[in-house]
């Protein structure tokens, strides 16, 4: 139909911009990079400054850079360098856990991974038959791969390089530069005398193809080392990984297999008289074939445990003795009576040999002379472990997910105190406390899991006890909350306020089954299915807790919501006043209501509700009972009492309060945000 009159508002272009969400507000002075001289010179090197420099563009570094860019740091404020020319081409990590998938979904980056990755729904266990002749192994059980409630009830395997590409492609929506590649960190130090505001001095070396290498010096307020297990940042800062390597050597190979083993497309743990193998099904590749990853114990090569130089040199020499043919032979022996071999020439994509080691840095941060955390390490730079439990890439990205919002809040002057980086920021300081706790738990779990997996069912495990299938299965099952990422619990600190014995009477939450969703500070908010009041839309609640750097108040009203003088109404009005005390657009409110008497969710209108509810939560107001999920029961909330929950920008619960205790909520928010 012809258009006779047309009008376009000047803001129309905002509808088609690629921004995921508006950046966070900035209360600190805007960052203005120093002017660049017209020619390359030493003065330019000294003048190049950034607020944050990230070293390393693996999953941890890319996740951090992407989040900081989304939250509001521009190319002039943020620099990420990586020594590699591009994303990873083969090998290394390949598994994404349910919690990581939830985070990627909150970033709008999960669709390709979910569509093209291999979903691991079940785990098969194969153990010795005990027969001297005939079949050597038999299937003893098949269990769910993920046995805890989660939005995604499975793991996904997909190549790390592809995940890096997805993160980097999205980064280019916010950054023209993207990752500065072929750039190696040579040295980094803290030099407050040269510039107290930008005390981090990093020397980098740029290697452009066909040109001589160029060295430059940059200064920054903060620097993050996400540069892997052999981190140069960690070395320059005098930090070290503490722990040990166990006396187990494994071969790992990615290939297209030819086999009659029935569980080759399931995640499978094989304990056989000939050794142990873990099968990890992988994604479909361009040829139409499906990759498989095999972790194969190499029993003929034993090394001494320990950290002395001689032991390390011996271990390196023995690892060098591992061959692809040897790995296949050990695998073939373990799979008997089934056969397994590469499908055809060129079917092997990548292989390596490694020694199981569990190490963690004593510190994840380095302070300047004033006690301000200036240098951070994340990912493999601060913890290493075996790949058996599928944690490496996941824990690394979650380090960055924890650090990003705390760092941007500090840089933007959103946290209480001065709007400069001259003093320690208590919110930012919680990074080490929270992530070091999780890293140590990871090391402890991995040590137990790897030792048991490297043992032989029915044999002595080294401490005089026989390792049984039941023991191994118990470790696998009880650790599922941790390995899935869904059972992580941060300790008490400034940003996690747990109920005390004195709070018992006022605590609106009953139950302790936190893995199943009962609300608890330090745990992540479990996703539930809800129905929106405004339009009847059936949604995942997590879709209102996107990774935009915002704090959320989750209000579960009580059954008196339609009573104008009831507690729910008073709480809604009080929360509206509380929100107005903090910087605009830093707090969002999500509201859920229970069954209200005998009425259905459509038997009342906005006129029956407090005006403040529509103002703050028109498109974030839900029925907690219309769909299959009974939200109040899952969250452990009494419908007669309700609850108020503050959820941090990384999806973890910060504090829980009763409807009559908004003061507790305001105190908590006042510890994270500057009051206006």
Secondary structure, DSSP 8 states (H G I E B T S, - for coil): ---S-----TTGGGGT---SS------S---------SS--HHHHHH-EEEEEEE--SHHHHHHHHHHHHHT--TTTEEEE-SSSSS--S-S--EE-HHHHHHHHHTT--HHHHHHSEEE-EEEEEEE---SSS-SEEEEEEEES--S--SS-SEEE--HHHHHHHHHHHHTTT-SS--B-SEEEEEEEE-TTT-STT-EEEEEEE--TTS--EEEEEEEEEEEE---TT-HHHHHTT--EEEEEEEEEEEEEEE-EEE--TTTTSEEEEEETTEEEEEEEEEE-TTS-EEEEEEEE-TT-----S-SHHHHHHHHHHHHT--HHHHHHHHHHHHTTS-EEESSTT-EEEEEEEEEEEEEES-SEEE-TTS-EEEEE-GGGTEE--STTS-HHHHHHHHHHHHHHHHHHHHTT-SSS-SSSSS--HHHHHHHHHHHHHHHHHHHHHHHHHHHHHS-TTSB-SSS-B--HHHHHHHHHHTHHHHTSTT----SBTTB----GGGTTT--B----GGGT---TTSB----EEEETTT--EEEGGGGS-SSS-EEEEEE--TTTT-TTSHHHHHHHHHHHHHTTB-TTSEEEEEEE---TT--TTS--GGGS-HHHHHHHTTSEEESSSSS--HHHHHTB-TTT-EEEEE-TTSBEEEEE-TT-HHHHHHHHHHHS-B-
